[in-house]
Amino acid sequence: MKVAVSSNGEDLNAQLDHRFGRCAYFLVVNSEDMSFETFNNESAVQGGGAGIQAAQFLASLGVEA
């Protein structure tokens, strides 16, 4: 299963970010083998709707949680 984590950094040792739509990065982790990809949160700088845009982006990647 693909799981998205809001993060302040680009690797698994980075701190979690308590914000979703305004976090710096998303780590998308495959829970089966712990492989991961890092994505810049392009919607963080939007004036409004950052959370919705972030959710749509993650859904397009096939994130399930």
N, C-alpha and C positions, 0 to 999 in steps of 0.2 A: 504494500500500500504506500502511496506517496503522501507524505505529511509535510506541510509547510510550517516553518518556524520563523517568526519575525526576529531579526537579529541586528546587532550593532556591528558585526564583523562578518568576514567572509569564510570562516571555517567553523568546525564543530566545537572549538574551544571558545568561541566568541560568546559574549553575554547576550541573553535574550533581551529584546526590546519590548517593553510593555505596550507600546503603540502598535497598531496593525497597519493602518493606512499611511502612516507617516514614518515607519521604520526605514532604516537605511538599506537593508538587504532582506531578502527572503532566502532561507536555506530550504531546499526541497530535498527531503531525505526519503530514500526507499527503505522502508522498515524491514524488508526481507533480508537485505545484505548490507545495510547501513551506508551504501553509496549515496553521494549527495551532489547537488549542483547549487551554485550560488547565483542569484539574480539581483541586480540593482533594482530598487523599488522606484521606478520611473514616475509613479503617481504621487510620490511624497511631496513634490514641489507644486502640485496642483492647488489652485485656489479653493476648490471645493470638490467633493465627491471622491476624495482620495481612497477611502475605504472601499467604495463600490468598484472603482477602477482596479484596485489591487486584487479584490476578490475575483473579478472577471479575468484578470491576467492569470491568476493561479488556477482557475477552473480550466482555462485554455491549455494549461500544462498537464491536466489530468490529476491535479491534486485532489485527494479525497478527504483530508482532515487538516 
